[in-house]
Amino acid sequence: MKLLRYGPAGQEKPGLLAADRTVRDLSGVVGDLSDAVLTPAGLAAVAAIDPMTLPRVPGEPRLGPCVAGVGKFVCIGLNYSDHAAETGNPVPPEPLIFMKATSAICGPNDPILIPRGSTKTDWEVELGVVVGKPGKYIAEDAALDHVAGYCVVNDVSERDFQMNRVGQWVKGKSADNFGPIGPWLVTPDEIDDPHDLAMWLEVDGHRYQDGNTRTMVYGVARLIAHLSEFMSLQPGDIISTGTPPGVGMGLDPPAYLKPGHVVTLGIEGLGTQRQDVVADA
């Protein structure tokens, strides 16, 4: 299934993308794409519904974040060896974890807001993993059973805030609209191998990132097992698994986002995003 949320910001309704590419309304069946709906039993109940019996949503509605009520937005740094090299860092000996504020979450086509004082706002296409089955101390060989689905994430980052403003990376990762997710939450039955998905990102039509999830250092199962050593994982938690090379910070000379730029990105089987870059008010 390709699950989604549509409508004005803060008023999104749950839906799904039918085989004929129409958006179908799920609001008469579930309250939202959160909590118990994302568990194996909840997803099985939604999968049992014939999408063509659901009301068709007219037009081309705005797509919101593909999951609601996110408790944790956990990110993995330097999880592609070639990206670590372009930033001048070694590959971490175990997954490098940082958090992104959930208030950064926005829809896949909402604008990127350049924060006040920013000079180095950057892009990062990433595979997002959404937790469905809760757990802690999860065995690696059972970890994929805890996945509700996958989505595209743009881990937008302000590098000066991240690197030079004292403390952990969260300062450079958490501005409003620094976490576009979606367009869809794609359930695992539609993804043969999450570790073999082409991924790309362009700014104004120029392709900067052109990678594949096969070059991740630590795969999805390892990440889930590792994270669950330090925190319980709950339905709706998002794990953003790292980015391939081609970020603005790694270019020679570096290049960063400016108002007026247009960012497009996508991952094979998971859809695409498009964001206009504007200055925050």
N, C-alpha and C positions, 0 to 999 in steps of 0.2 A: 504493500500500500504506500501511497504518497499522501501523507496527512499534512494539513496546512491550517493556518488561521487567517481569516480575511476580515476586512473592514477598517474603519478609522482607528487610529492609534488609541489604545486604551479601551476600545469597544469591540475588539476582535471576536469573531465567532469561529467555532471549529468547523473544519470541512475536510474534504479529500478531493484529489484529482482523479476523475474517472478515466476509463480507458479511452474515451473519445476526447480527452483533454479538457472537458468541462469541469468547472468547480461545482461540487455538490455540498449542500449544507448538512452538517452533522449536529446542529444545535438542538434538534428535536430528539436526539439520541443520547448525547453526552453533554455535560456542562462546558467542558473545555478540554484541551489536550494537556492534562496535568494529572498528577497524583495517580489514583488507581486506574485511570484510563490507559496509562502508559505501562502498566504491569502486563505480564504475559496473558493473564486472564482478561484484562481490559482490552488489549489489542485483539485477542481472539474473538471477543464479542463484536468488535467493530468490523473485523474481517468477515464475519458471517453475514453481514448486511450486503445486499445487492446494491451497489452504488447507483444504479439507474433508477432505483425506487426513491432515492433521496431528492429533495427539491434542487433544481438547478439554479445556481447563482448567476444572475444576468450580468452582462458586460464584462469588464476587466477590473475587478475590485482590487484595491490595495491589499498586498499580502503583508501580514504581520509576522513577528517571530513565530517559528513553527512549533514551539512549545511554550506553555504558560507556567507561571508559578515556579520559576527556576530557583532552587535553593542555593546551589553552588555553581559557579562558572570557573572551572578549574582548567588551567592551561599548562602545557608542557613546553619548556624552552629548549632550543638547540637539539631538537629530536631528529634532524636530518643532518648527516655528517657534512654534506656539502654546504649547507647553510651555516653550520658552525664554523666551517673554514672561511667562508666569505666575511664573517663577523670577527675573525681572528681569535676564536675561542676553541678550546678542545671539546670533544664530545664528552658530556658528563658521564661519570662512571655508573650512575643510576639516574632514572628520570628526574629532571629538574622541574619542580612544581612551583607555580605561582598562581595567584587568584586575580580574577578580573571582576570588578563590581557588577552585580546583576543589573544595576541601573544603566549600564552601557548597552544593554541588549536593545536591538531595534529590528525592524523588518528588513528583508533582503534588498529592497530597493529604496529604502529611506536614505536621506543624504548623510554623508560624512561631514561632521561639524568640526572645523578646525578650532581648537580651544584658544582662548585668549592667551597671548604670549607665545604661542607655538611657532617654532621655526623648522621642526623636523617631524611632521606627521607622516607616517609610513604605512605601508600595506603588507598584509600577510594572508594568503589563501591557506586555509587549513581544513582538514577533515574533522568534523564535530561528531562526537559520540554521545548519544543521549541515553541515560540510564533508565531502565524500566523496572527490573527486579531489584529490590533493595538488598543490601548486604554489607558485611564487613569481614575482614580476614578471608577474602574470596580466593579460592585456589585458581591458579592460572588456567588449568585445563577446564574449569567450569565458568570462566570469566565471561565468555561471549554469550552465555545464557542470560546475563544481566543487561544486555543491550536491547533497548527499545527500538533504536534506529540510528541512522546516520544523516548528517546534514552538512551543508557548506557553511563555514565560518570565515569572516574576514576579521582577523585579530588586528584591528587598527591600533597603531602604537605611536606615541609621541616620544621619540628617541632621546631628546634632551631631558625631558621630564623623567624618563625611564632610567637613564644612565647617570645623570648629573645632579638630580635634585634630592639626594640623600635618602637612604633607606632602600626598600625593596622595589621591585619593578611596578608595583600596582599604580604608582603615580602616573606612569606613562601609558597605562593600559585601560584606564577606567573612565575616561571622559564620556559624556553622553554620546550615544550613537557610535561608540568604538567597538560594538559587538553585533554587527548584522548577522542574523542566523536565518537559514532557509534557502530557497523558497519552501522546501518541503522537508518533512521528517520521513525518510524512506526506511521502511521496515527491513530487517535483515534478510528476509526471504527473497528480496529483489536484488540483493548485492551478493554475487558469487564469492568475492574475496575483497574485503575492505583494504587489503594490502596490495592491491593491483588496480588502482584507479588513477587515471590521468587527471591532472589538476593544472590550472593555468590562471593567470591574472594579467590584465592589460590596463594601461593608463592612456587615455586618449588614443586608443587603437594600437598602441605599441606594446607588444608582449614582453613583459619583464620576467614573469615566472612561468615556467613550462616544465613541470615535474610529474612525479608519480608517487603514490603512497608506498610503493615497494621499497623506496629508499629510506623509510623511517627506521631509526635505530631501534626503538622500542615499540613493538606492535601493540594493537588494541588490547589483547588479552593481558599482556605484561603490564600495561599501564593501569588497567582496572585492578588487577591483583595488587600492584604496588600501592596505588592510592588507597585501597581499602585497608592497608596496614595502618594508615594514619588517620583515617576518617571513615565513617560509615557513608555509603553511597545510597542516595534516595531517588525515587522516580522523578524525572525531570532534571536532575543534575546534568550539566553539560561538561564534557571533557574535550578541550580543543587540543589536537594532538601534535601541533608543530607545523612548520612551514618549510617548503623547499627553497633553494636559492633563488635570488632575483629580487630581494627586497631593496628598497631605496638606499638604506644604510650601507649595503654591500657594494654599491656601484662605485665606479671610479670616473668622475667624481660622484659623490652621493647625490641623490635626487629625492625630493620630497613632494608631497601633495600640496597644491595651492588651490585657492578658490577658482572655480571654473573648470577644473579637471573633471573627467568622467572615468570612473573605475568600473571595469567589468571583470568578473571572475566566475569560475565554475569548476565542478568536479564531475567526472564521468558518472552518469547514472543518478546524480544528486541535484542537477539543475544548475541554474546560473543566477548571479546577482548583478545589479547595476546601481551605482551610487554617484550622484552629483556631489561634488566637493564644494562646500560653502563655509564661510566664516561664521562661527558661533556668535550669537547676539551678545 
